[in-house]
């Protein structure tokens, strides 16, 4: 079978433990390097592991079984040869993936004075203990969870026609860190928020190979699970109705077929189903269009039997151009590239001593001196309202024109939503007990991110924005810590629907880092060899939208720095800038 390039395939891990994964495991079997993977700096390598050798000892069988799970292209055929017939029938390779960075074998368990080579032939059954350093786990859908802890798997081996075979295989696959880094890549599957208005990306990790389209649609058809299920909804029929394969034609058309009757679906539901599949499959570079069929024939989403991968853009995040904003000389200024101008209206003339501002096309929210009052107006400074509190942080505007006010009275964090002439206090779960320093909403409005100060330093937390089916914001879900290798993160902002950018400490001073929301990958600082900010103790970060956004920073001396795509950081102005932020 021809192997597609890695760019047409799948998913990666981030930065966890170093790889020493194959120690003690034989590398028998042919290894063949094939085409470069399209510029990702890696090569796709075919590997066919050896089958069990005649007369192999229990440890050799376990080593061979571990090696067989590293087959590429992925196949369970060789691995099942190391199992008893009952074990092979029981094993479910698709149940998930455990990633390890080191492995050691112990056993069989012998009595005093017994010799493994002679006793193995007589004893039945025997145990072989496999000790691992487990880096991470993927669930059945491919969601990544960091582990970084020792683990052990005890295999029970029995005789089958005088040969040792494993009777109790673990659920899912065990793969080395190196295999994971080489053959997995991150992608998103797309569900809708509860109102059915916005597509919400859900990061998963999938194995490289020709079956990428199949793997992504299979994960999508499994439906939302865990905490995600309460925050999103799907219009995709269940997995048991999906045809086992999603073939992609030479013309790039992905055929997705369900054994489901779409005739009962409303036009809106059909459009939502089409949008979920198109957005999920547009990540496969070979795919140019999607054909969706049910038991009664092809679904004509949006009036077209073949749906281009650029369709259904209206369900994605707003593509409206944003701007950076800041306070300079008690005036609100707008920053576009290297151009700085006063905001039109009252705020551009007199910011009333504001110490923090949030700005959008819908209005301005300014935190007044003392951080006990927020003044909210329209863009020109009219229709003013004031709201009292304590220790307000920088306000945030969402895409629906609502102002989010976060303050901290005593030891409790409070989040309030300003809509029209009303202000409403939200239920924020465990966020109430955290010392929140910065707050930001994801581009699709489905998640929030905060930086938190605690006894062990600063950290990043994320959670869901809870909405009902009428798009009314109910509150915020519990905040979960995001793992990052960067030290002392601050000023977090969303750089995409599934990535966070922020400042963190490094050997070269405070630099910009980016972390995926599942904690699987952290990049930045010296790691990528990109543009480094001079060591100026930067405090606040603002990032634009799009694939190559502008970046802005304010340093310890309140000077403004600017980084355009493909350039180096440069001092934009040495005037005093405060409350740097980004908005529409």
DAHUKA-V351742 format. One record per backbone hydrogen bond with DSSP energy under -1.0 kcal/mol. CO is the residue of the C=O (numbers start at 1). NH is the residue of the N-H. E is the energy in kcal/mol with one decimal. If there is no record, write none. Layout:
# DAHUKA-V351742
co->CO nh->NH e->E
co->CO nh->NH e->E
This chain:
# DAHUKA-V351742
co->5 nh->8 e->-1.5
co->6 nh->9 e->-2.1
co->11 nh->185 e->-1.1
co->20 nh->23 e->-1.4
co->22 nh->25 e->-2.3
co->30 nh->48 e->-1.9
co->32 nh->46 e->-3.0
co->35 nh->44 e->-1.1
co->42 nh->37 e->-1.6
co->44 nh->34 e->-2.4
co->46 nh->32 e->-2.5
co->47 nh->72 e->-2.2
co->53 nh->56 e->-1.7
co->57 nh->61 e->-2.3
co->58 nh->62 e->-2.3
co->59 nh->63 e->-2.8
co->60 nh->64 e->-2.6
co->61 nh->65 e->-2.3
co->62 nh->66 e->-2.5
co->63 nh->67 e->-2.3
co->64 nh->68 e->-2.4
co->65 nh->69 e->-1.2
co->67 nh->70 e->-1.9
co->68 nh->71 e->-1.3
co->72 nh->47 e->-3.5
co->76 nh->80 e->-2.3
co->79 nh->82 e->-1.7
co->80 nh->83 e->-1.6
co->82 nh->166 e->-2.8
co->84 nh->88 e->-2.9
co->85 nh->89 e->-1.8
co->86 nh->90 e->-1.8
co->87 nh->91 e->-2.0
co->92 nh->95 e->-1.9
co->92 nh->172 e->-1.7
co->96 nh->173 e->-2.5
co->97 nh->138 e->-3.0
co->98 nh->175 e->-2.6
co->99 nh->135 e->-2.8
co->99 nh->136 e->-1.3
co->100 nh->177 e->-2.0
co->101 nh->20 e->-1.9
co->102 nh->133 e->-1.7
co->104 nh->131 e->-3.2
co->106 nh->129 e->-3.8
co->111 nh->114 e->-2.0
co->115 nh->119 e->-3.1
co->116 nh->120 e->-2.3
co->119 nh->122 e->-1.6
co->119 nh->123 e->-2.5
co->126 nh->157 e->-3.4
co->128 nh->155 e->-3.0
co->129 nh->106 e->-2.5
co->130 nh->153 e->-2.6
co->131 nh->104 e->-2.1
co->132 nh->151 e->-2.5
co->133 nh->101 e->-2.6
co->134 nh->149 e->-2.0
co->135 nh->147 e->-3.4
co->136 nh->99 e->-2.9
co->137 nh->145 e->-2.4
co->138 nh->97 e->-2.1
co->142 nh->205 e->-1.5
co->143 nh->139 e->-1.6
co->145 nh->137 e->-2.4
co->149 nh->134 e->-2.5
co->151 nh->132 e->-3.1
co->153 nh->130 e->-3.2
co->155 nh->128 e->-2.4
co->156 nh->167 e->-3.4
co->157 nh->126 e->-1.9
co->158 nh->165 e->-2.4
co->160 nh->163 e->-1.6
co->163 nh->160 e->-2.9
co->165 nh->158 e->-2.8
co->166 nh->84 e->-2.5
co->173 nh->98 e->-2.6
co->175 nh->100 e->-2.2
co->176 nh->180 e->-2.4
co->177 nh->181 e->-2.8
co->178 nh->182 e->-2.3
co->179 nh->183 e->-2.4
co->180 nh->184 e->-1.8
co->183 nh->208 e->-3.9
co->185 nh->206 e->-1.7
co->187 nh->204 e->-2.9
co->189 nh->202 e->-2.3
co->191 nh->200 e->-3.7
co->192 nh->233 e->-3.1
co->193 nh->196 e->-1.5
co->198 nh->193 e->-2.2
co->200 nh->191 e->-1.9
co->202 nh->189 e->-2.3
co->204 nh->187 e->-2.2
co->206 nh->11 e->-4.5
co->206 nh->185 e->-1.6
co->209 nh->212 e->-1.1
co->211 nh->215 e->-3.0
co->212 nh->216 e->-2.7
co->213 nh->217 e->-2.2
co->214 nh->218 e->-2.6
co->215 nh->219 e->-2.2
co->216 nh->220 e->-2.2
co->217 nh->221 e->-2.7
co->220 nh->223 e->-1.5
co->225 nh->228 e->-1.0
co->226 nh->229 e->-1.2
co->228 nh->231 e->-1.4
co->228 nh->232 e->-1.6
co->233 nh->192 e->-2.8
co->238 nh->241 e->-2.0
co->239 nh->242 e->-1.8
co->241 nh->259 e->-4.0
co->247 nh->255 e->-2.5
co->249 nh->252 e->-2.0
co->252 nh->288 e->-3.0
co->252 nh->289 e->-1.7
co->253 nh->249 e->-2.3
co->254 nh->291 e->-3.0
co->256 nh->293 e->-2.8
co->257 nh->243 e->-3.0
co->258 nh->260 e->-1.5
co->260 nh->295 e->-2.6
co->262 nh->265 e->-1.7
co->266 nh->270 e->-2.3
co->267 nh->271 e->-2.2
co->268 nh->272 e->-2.2
co->269 nh->273 e->-2.6
co->270 nh->274 e->-2.5
co->271 nh->275 e->-2.5
co->272 nh->276 e->-2.4
co->273 nh->277 e->-2.0
co->274 nh->278 e->-2.8
co->275 nh->279 e->-2.5
co->276 nh->280 e->-1.7
co->277 nh->281 e->-2.6
co->278 nh->282 e->-1.7
co->281 nh->284 e->-1.8
co->284 nh->287 e->-1.7
co->288 nh->309 e->-1.8
co->289 nh->254 e->-2.7
co->290 nh->307 e->-2.9
co->291 nh->256 e->-2.8
co->292 nh->299 e->-3.6
co->293 nh->258 e->-2.6
co->294 nh->297 e->-1.3
co->297 nh->294 e->-2.9
co->299 nh->301 e->-1.3
co->300 nh->303 e->-2.0
co->301 nh->304 e->-1.5
co->307 nh->290 e->-2.5
co->308 nh->311 e->-1.9
co->312 nh->315 e->-1.3
co->313 nh->316 e->-1.7
co->315 nh->199 e->-2.7
co->323 nh->583 e->-2.6
co->324 nh->335 e->-3.3
co->325 nh->581 e->-2.5
co->326 nh->333 e->-2.9
co->327 nh->578 e->-2.2
co->330 nh->351 e->-2.7
co->331 nh->328 e->-2.9
co->332 nh->343 e->-2.9
co->333 nh->326 e->-1.8
co->334 nh->341 e->-2.4
co->335 nh->324 e->-2.0
co->336 nh->339 e->-2.3
co->339 nh->336 e->-2.5
co->341 nh->334 e->-3.5
co->346 nh->349 e->-1.4
co->346 nh->350 e->-2.8
co->347 nh->332 e->-2.3
co->351 nh->354 e->-1.6
co->356 nh->367 e->-3.6
co->358 nh->365 e->-2.7
co->363 nh->360 e->-2.2
co->364 nh->377 e->-2.7
co->365 nh->358 e->-2.5
co->366 nh->375 e->-3.0
co->367 nh->355 e->-3.1
co->368 nh->371 e->-2.2
co->371 nh->392 e->-2.0
co->372 nh->389 e->-2.5
co->373 nh->368 e->-2.7
co->374 nh->387 e->-2.2
co->375 nh->366 e->-2.8
co->376 nh->385 e->-2.1
co->377 nh->364 e->-1.6
co->378 nh->381 e->-1.4
co->380 nh->346 e->-2.8
co->382 nh->378 e->-2.7
co->385 nh->376 e->-3.0
co->387 nh->374 e->-2.5
co->390 nh->408 e->-2.7
co->396 nh->404 e->-3.9
co->398 nh->401 e->-1.6
co->402 nh->398 e->-2.3
co->403 nh->418 e->-3.1
co->404 nh->396 e->-1.9
co->405 nh->416 e->-2.9
co->406 nh->393 e->-2.3
co->407 nh->414 e->-3.0
co->409 nh->412 e->-1.6
co->412 nh->409 e->-1.3
co->414 nh->407 e->-2.1
co->415 nh->426 e->-2.7
co->416 nh->405 e->-2.9
co->417 nh->424 e->-2.1
co->418 nh->403 e->-1.7
co->419 nh->422 e->-2.9
co->422 nh->419 e->-2.2
co->424 nh->417 e->-2.9
co->427 nh->476 e->-2.9
co->428 nh->431 e->-1.9
co->429 nh->432 e->-1.4
co->430 nh->433 e->-1.1
co->431 nh->434 e->-1.8
co->432 nh->413 e->-2.7
co->434 nh->436 e->-1.2
co->435 nh->453 e->-2.4
co->438 nh->451 e->-1.4
co->440 nh->449 e->-2.7
co->442 nh->445 e->-1.7
co->446 nh->465 e->-3.0
co->447 nh->442 e->-2.5
co->448 nh->463 e->-1.7
co->449 nh->440 e->-2.1
co->450 nh->461 e->-2.4
co->451 nh->437 e->-3.2
co->451 nh->438 e->-1.0
co->452 nh->459 e->-2.0
co->454 nh->457 e->-1.9
co->457 nh->454 e->-2.1
co->459 nh->452 e->-2.8
co->460 nh->482 e->-2.6
co->461 nh->450 e->-2.6
co->462 nh->480 e->-3.3
co->463 nh->448 e->-2.5
co->464 nh->477 e->-3.4
co->466 nh->474 e->-3.2
co->466 nh->475 e->-1.3
co->468 nh->471 e->-1.9
co->472 nh->468 e->-2.0
co->475 nh->466 e->-2.7
co->480 nh->462 e->-2.3
co->487 nh->505 e->-2.7
co->490 nh->503 e->-2.4
co->493 nh->501 e->-3.1
co->498 nh->517 e->-2.2
co->499 nh->495 e->-1.7
co->499 nh->496 e->-1.3
co->500 nh->515 e->-2.6
co->501 nh->493 e->-2.6
co->502 nh->513 e->-2.8
co->503 nh->490 e->-2.1
co->504 nh->511 e->-2.6
co->506 nh->509 e->-1.6
co->511 nh->504 e->-2.1
co->512 nh->525 e->-1.4
co->513 nh->502 e->-1.9
co->514 nh->523 e->-2.6
co->515 nh->500 e->-2.8
co->516 nh->519 e->-2.0
co->521 nh->516 e->-2.0
co->523 nh->514 e->-3.0
co->524 nh->527 e->-1.9
co->534 nh->536 e->-2.1
co->536 nh->556 e->-2.0
co->540 nh->554 e->-1.8
co->542 nh->552 e->-2.7
co->550 nh->544 e->-2.7
co->551 nh->563 e->-2.7
co->552 nh->542 e->-2.2
co->553 nh->561 e->-3.2
co->554 nh->539 e->-3.1
co->554 nh->540 e->-1.5
co->555 nh->558 e->-2.2
co->558 nh->577 e->-3.3
co->559 nh->555 e->-1.8
co->560 nh->572 e->-2.5
co->560 nh->573 e->-1.6
co->561 nh->553 e->-1.9
co->562 nh->570 e->-2.2
co->563 nh->551 e->-2.3
co->564 nh->567 e->-2.1
co->570 nh->562 e->-2.6
co->573 nh->560 e->-2.2
co->578 nh->327 e->-3.2
co->581 nh->325 e->-2.6
co->583 nh->323 e->-3.6
